[in-house]
Amino acid sequence: MGILTYRFIRTVEIEDRSLAHLRSVILAKLRRGESFAFSWEVPAEQGSGRNSIWLGPDIPVVFEFFDAREPRLNPLWLRDLTRAANSPAGLSLVPEPSGQGVTEH
């Protein structure tokens, strides 16, 4: 289980594999100077619902992974996450598609 920290005050627990894919998409957009929304579902044990934050190049974001190994990235999932990030609704964690295209990071 990894953690995304936003502005050093907000943390979101995300499974390491998912977080690695989100990190790739988020950093690509921030490198291009793009701002966007990121939304996630709140688990029932934490009260349910959805949260959203605004991410931009001037907002500090920290990615913490509990597993030291870098997961293999699925380019099909990266494509789907990038599409979501570029949509009016912004980035959200869409399910990982099955497929052959997994690459080393």
Secondary structure, DSSP 8 states (H G I E B T S, - for coil): -EEEEETTTEEEEE-HHHHHHHHHHHHHHHHTT--EEEEEE--GGGT--EEEEEE-TTS-EEEE-SSSS---B-HHHHHHHHHHHTSTT-EE-------S--B--
